Amino acid sequence: MGTITKRGELQWQAKVRRRGFPAQSRTFSYKEDAERWVRAMERELETTGFIDRREAERNTLADILLRYEKEVTPQKKSAVMESTKIKLLLRDAALTQIKTSALSSSIVAAWRDRRLKQVSGATVNREIDILSAAINHARREWGIHIENPIPLVRRPEKAKARDRRFSDEEMVYLLAALTGGERLSDGTFSKGARNPWLQPLVELAVETAMRRGELLSLRWECVNLDRQTAFLPDTKNGDSRMVPLSRKAVAILQELQGLAGANNAHEGPVFQTTAMALRKGFKRALERAQQQYKEDCRAASKRPVRGFLEDVHFHDTRHEAASRLSEKLSNVLELSAVTGHKDLRMLKRYYHPRAEDLAKKLG
């Protein structure tokens, strides 16, 4: 049964009650609107098409995202990155200050277009994934009825899979730029990387195909140089993995034991550095390597190779390693066991043989 009560001079409160359903109420500026709402609610209740929209009308998308960041995000491995992306989403008031009951595909599409002017399509897709996950979680777990508009929104085209490989000359210059800069008598440093962990970390990445996070979390307790293995108890896909080590990888780790010192050679992290230090050090090393290469080319009156060490990310070491390992491990299942790929289609994205190498195999 529905009732309409006048509240003050300019408000009308409509209420609808029916046994077995939660009471519904809403305030309107015009009595006609209140009457239409009561009729619509009564029709829903009579036809069992009732939907409790109170929570959806009470919460904005910002409320959903903030609660999701507080309750759900901390349980994820990518918590820091996801929290950062949620904060970026919250900056767009035109999207997040909308009541969830009014959220539509057109509103999300307008946000997508604004965002594409600032970042790449791949970044927008990742942010769309977070939006969709938060909305679905609110529907399933918090009893907030929201129609998820994300499936109706056209997503930006996916970026092409990277196929960046290092040439032999690029690798030589990069590793040279990663060697340590020594402290001079005046207190300054000579040209080179001040972080002594960078060069062995990059070398081990190219030799084992381990991810950046796996390398930084690797502990001496999980390394067995006699058996030539390194155990990763927690990887990106949630499973543990035993990584086989080549003789070169073993030699790199043996040198690292000397760098760690007698007290830390058998326990604790293998690489005593951070993700931020690695990111900055790797970027600076690339710049030094490019500069040195150009200087050497000028001295030798040689034209520099176009694109030398350009568009390089640390994750490209994993592409390089997977392609190198494929030359030694022809069995794709063995290769996936080393790289840790569950999906062989994903492994294909990391396998980039050079055409000249394939030509040599053809004879």
C-alpha positions in Angstrom: 0.0 0.0 0.0 1.4 3.4 -0.9 0.9 6.7 1.0 2.0 10.3 0.1 2.6 12.8 2.9 3.4 16.5 2.5 6.6 17.6 4.2 7.1 21.3 4.5 6.2 23.6 1.6 8.1 22.0 -1.2 8.5 18.3 -0.4 6.3 15.2 -0.8 7.3 11.9 0.9 6.1 8.8 -0.8 6.1 5.4 1.1 5.2 1.9 -0.1 4.8 -1.0 2.2 4.0 -4.6 1.4 4.3 -7.7 3.6 7.4 -9.7 2.9 9.3 -6.8 1.3 11.3 -4.0 2.9 9.5 -0.7 3.2 10.4 1.8 0.4 10.3 5.6 0.7 11.4 8.6 -1.4 11.0 12.3 -1.3 9.9 14.4 -4.3 9.5 18.1 -5.0 6.2 17.5 -6.9 3.2 15.5 -5.8 2.7 14.2 -9.4 6.2 12.7 -9.3 5.5 11.0 -6.0 2.3 9.5 -7.3 4.0 8.1 -10.4 6.8 6.6 -8.2 4.2 4.9 -5.9 2.3 3.4 -8.9 5.6 2.1 -10.3 6.7 0.5 -7.0 3.3 -1.1 -6.4 3.4 -2.5 -9.9 6.9 -4.0 -9.2 5.7 -5.6 -6.0 2.6 -7.0 -7.6 4.5 -8.6 -10.5 7.4 -9.8 -8.3 9.8 -7.6 -10.2 10.7 -5.7 -7.1 14.3 -4.5 -6.8 15.5 -2.8 -3.6 17.4 0.3 -4.9 17.8 2.1 -1.6 21.6 1.3 -1.3 22.2 2.1 -4.9 20.5 5.5 -4.5 22.4 6.2 -1.2 25.9 5.4 -2.5 28.0 7.1 -5.2 30.5 5.3 -7.3 33.2 7.0 -5.1 31.7 5.4 -2.0 31.9 2.0 -3.7 35.5 2.5 -4.8 36.6 3.7 -1.4 35.0 0.7 0.4 36.5 -1.6 -2.2 40.0 -0.2 -1.7 39.6 -0.6 2.1 38.1 -4.1 2.2 39.1 -5.9 -0.9 42.3 -4.4 -2.4 44.6 -5.1 0.6 44.0 -8.9 0.0 45.5 -8.7 -3.5 49.2 -9.1 -4.6 48.8 -6.0 -6.7 47.4 -4.0 -3.8 49.7 -1.0 -4.1 49.2 -0.6 -7.8 45.4 -1.1 -7.6 45.1 1.4 -4.7 47.0 3.9 -6.9 44.7 3.4 -9.8 41.6 3.8 -7.6 42.9 7.1 -6.4 43.3 8.2 -10.0 39.7 7.2 -10.7 38.5 9.2 -7.8 39.9 12.4 -9.3 37.3 12.4 -12.0 34.2 13.7 -10.1 32.0 13.6 -13.2 32.3 9.8 -13.0 32.7 9.0 -9.3 30.2 11.4 -7.8 27.3 9.9 -9.7 24.8 7.8 -7.7 25.3 4.2 -8.5 21.6 3.9 -9.4 22.2 6.5 -12.1 25.4 5.0 -13.5 25.1 4.2 -17.2 27.3 3.1 -20.1 27.2 6.6 -21.6 28.7 8.1 -18.4 31.5 5.5 -18.4 32.1 6.0 -22.1 32.5 9.7 -21.6 35.0 9.1 -18.8 36.9 6.6 -21.1 37.2 9.2 -23.8 38.5 11.8 -21.4 41.0 9.3 -20.0 42.2 8.3 -23.4 43.4 11.9 -24.0 45.8 11.4 -21.0 47.0 7.8 -21.0 47.2 4.8 -23.3 44.4 2.4 -24.2 46.1 -0.4 -22.1 46.0 1.8 -19.0 42.3 2.6 -19.6 41.5 -1.1 -19.9 43.2 -1.8 -16.6 41.2 0.9 -14.9 38.0 -0.3 -16.5 38.7 -3.8 -15.1 38.9 -2.2 -11.6 35.6 -0.4 -12.1 33.9 -3.6 -13.2 35.4 -5.6 -10.3 34.3 -3.1 -7.7 30.7 -2.9 -9.1 30.4 -6.6 -9.3 31.7 -7.0 -5.8 29.2 -4.5 -4.5 26.3 -6.4 -6.2 27.4 -9.8 -4.9 28.7 -9.1 -1.4 27.2 -5.8 -0.2 23.6 -6.1 -1.5 23.9 -2.9 -3.5 21.8 -3.4 -6.7 23.8 -1.9 -9.5 23.5 -2.7 -13.2 27.0 -3.1 -14.3 27.4 -0.9 -17.5 30.9 -2.0 -18.3 30.0 -4.9 -20.7 28.1 -2.3 -22.8 31.1 0.0 -23.1 33.5 -0.3 -26.0 37.0 -0.9 -24.8 40.1 0.7 -26.3 42.0 -1.6 -28.7 44.4 -3.9 -26.9 48.1 -3.0 -27.4 50.1 -5.2 -29.7 52.2 -7.8 -27.9 55.7 -6.5 -27.4 58.4 -8.4 -29.3 61.4 -6.3 -28.2 64.6 -8.3 -28.3 68.1 -7.1 -27.3 70.8 -7.3 -29.9 74.2 -8.6 -28.8 75.6 -5.1 -29.0 72.8 -3.6 -27.0 73.3 -6.1 -24.3 77.0 -5.3 -24.1 76.4 -1.6 -23.7 73.6 -2.1 -21.2 75.6 -4.4 -18.9 78.6 -2.0 -19.2 76.4 0.9 -18.1 75.2 -1.2 -15.1 78.6 -1.7 -13.7 79.2 0.2 -10.5 80.5 3.7 -10.3 83.3 4.0 -7.9 83.6 6.8 -5.3 86.4 9.2 -6.2 88.7 11.0 -3.8 86.6 14.2 -3.9 83.5 12.2 -2.7 81.8 12.1 -6.1 81.1 9.0 -8.1 82.6 8.0 -11.5 80.2 7.2 -14.4 78.3 4.1 -13.7 75.6 2.5 -11.5 75.9 3.2 -7.8 73.7 0.2 -7.0 75.9 -2.9 -7.1 72.8 -5.2 -7.3 71.6 -4.0 -10.7 74.0 -5.7 -13.1 73.7 -9.2 -11.5 69.9 -8.8 -11.3 69.6 -8.0 -15.0 72.0 -10.8 -15.9 70.0 -13.3 -13.8 66.7 -12.1 -15.3 68.0 -12.7 -18.8 69.3 -16.1 -17.8 66.2 -17.4 -15.9 63.2 -15.5 -17.3 62.2 -14.6 -13.7 59.9 -11.6 -13.2 61.1 -8.5 -11.4 59.0 -9.3 -8.4 60.2 -12.9 -8.3 63.9 -11.7 -8.4 63.4 -9.1 -5.7 61.6 -11.6 -3.4 64.1 -14.5 -4.0 65.8 -15.6 -0.8 69.0 -17.5 -0.2 67.1 -20.1 1.8 65.3 -21.1 -1.4 68.5 -21.3 -3.5 70.3 -24.6 -3.9 73.4 -24.1 -6.0 74.4 -27.8 -5.8 71.2 -28.9 -7.3 71.1 -25.8 -9.6 67.6 -24.7 -8.5 65.8 -21.7 -7.1 62.4 -22.1 -5.4 59.8 -19.4 -5.7 57.1 -20.1 -3.1 54.7 -17.4 -4.4 54.5 -16.3 -8.0 52.3 -13.9 -10.0 49.8 -16.7 -10.9 49.5 -17.9 -7.3 51.5 -21.1 -7.7 55.0 -22.0 -6.4 57.7 -22.7 -9.0 61.1 -24.4 -9.0 63.4 -22.6 -11.4 66.3 -24.5 -13.0 69.5 -22.6 -13.0 72.1 -22.8 -15.8 75.8 -22.8 -15.1 75.9 -19.1 -15.8 73.1 -18.4 -13.4 74.9 -20.4 -10.7 78.0 -18.4 -11.3 76.1 -15.1 -11.0 74.6 -16.3 -7.7 78.0 -17.4 -6.4 79.4 -13.9 -7.1 76.3 -12.5 -5.2 77.2 -14.5 -2.2 80.5 -12.7 -2.0 78.7 -9.4 -2.4 76.2 -10.2 0.3 79.0 -11.0 2.8 79.6 -13.9 5.1 76.6 -13.1 7.4 74.0 -12.8 4.6 75.3 -15.4 2.1 72.9 -18.1 3.2 69.8 -16.3 4.4 67.7 -13.3 3.6 67.0 -11.6 0.3 69.4 -12.4 -2.6 69.1 -8.8 -3.9 69.2 -6.2 -1.2 67.5 -3.5 -3.2 64.0 -2.2 -3.9 61.7 -2.1 -6.9 61.9 1.7 -7.0 65.7 1.6 -6.9 65.7 -1.0 -9.7 63.3 1.1 -11.9 65.4 4.3 -11.5 68.7 2.6 -11.9 67.7 0.7 -15.0 66.4 3.8 -16.6 69.6 5.7 -15.9 71.7 2.8 -17.2 69.8 2.9 -20.4 70.5 6.6 -20.8 74.2 6.1 -20.1 74.4 3.2 -22.5 72.8 5.2 -25.3 75.1 8.1 -24.7 78.2 6.0 -24.7 77.1 4.2 -27.8 76.6 7.5 -29.7 80.0 8.7 -28.5 81.7 5.5 -29.7 79.9 5.8 -33.1 81.2 9.4 -33.5 84.7 8.4 -32.6 84.6 5.5 -35.1 82.9 7.6 -37.8 80.1 5.1 -37.8 76.4 5.7 -38.2 74.4 4.7 -35.1 71.9 2.0 -35.4 68.4 3.4 -35.4 66.4 2.6 -32.2 69.5 1.5 -30.3 68.2 0.6 -26.7 65.1 2.6 -27.3 61.6 1.6 -26.1 63.2 -0.8 -23.5 61.5 -1.9 -20.3 62.9 -4.1 -17.6 60.2 -6.7 -18.4 61.7 -7.1 -21.9 64.4 -9.2 -20.1 61.7 -11.8 -19.6 60.9 -11.8 -23.4 64.6 -12.1 -24.1 65.1 -14.9 -21.7 62.1 -16.9 -22.9 63.3 -16.6 -26.5 66.8 -17.7 -25.6 65.6 -20.6 -23.5 63.4 -21.8 -26.4 66.6 -22.5 -28.3 67.7 -24.9 -25.6 64.3 -26.3 -24.6 62.4 -27.4 -27.8 59.6 -28.9 -25.7 57.1 -26.2 -25.0 55.9 -27.8 -21.8 59.5 -27.7 -20.4 59.8 -24.1 -21.5 56.5 -23.2 -19.7 57.7 -25.0 -16.6 60.8 -22.7 -16.5 58.9 -19.5 -17.3 55.9 -20.3 -15.1 53.2 -19.8 -17.8 50.0 -21.7 -17.2 48.6 -20.6 -20.5 50.6 -21.6 -23.6 49.0 -18.8 -25.5 50.6 -16.3 -23.1 53.9 -18.1 -23.5 53.7 -17.4 -27.2 53.6 -13.7 -26.4 57.1 -14.0 -24.8 58.6 -16.2 -27.5 60.2 -14.0 -30.2 62.7 -15.9 -32.4 64.8 -13.8 -34.7 64.2 -14.5 -38.4 67.9 -14.9 -39.0 68.1 -17.6 -36.3 65.2 -19.5 -37.8 66.8 -19.2 -41.2 70.0 -20.9 -39.9 67.9 -23.9 -38.6 66.3 -24.2 -42.1 69.8 -24.7 -43.6 
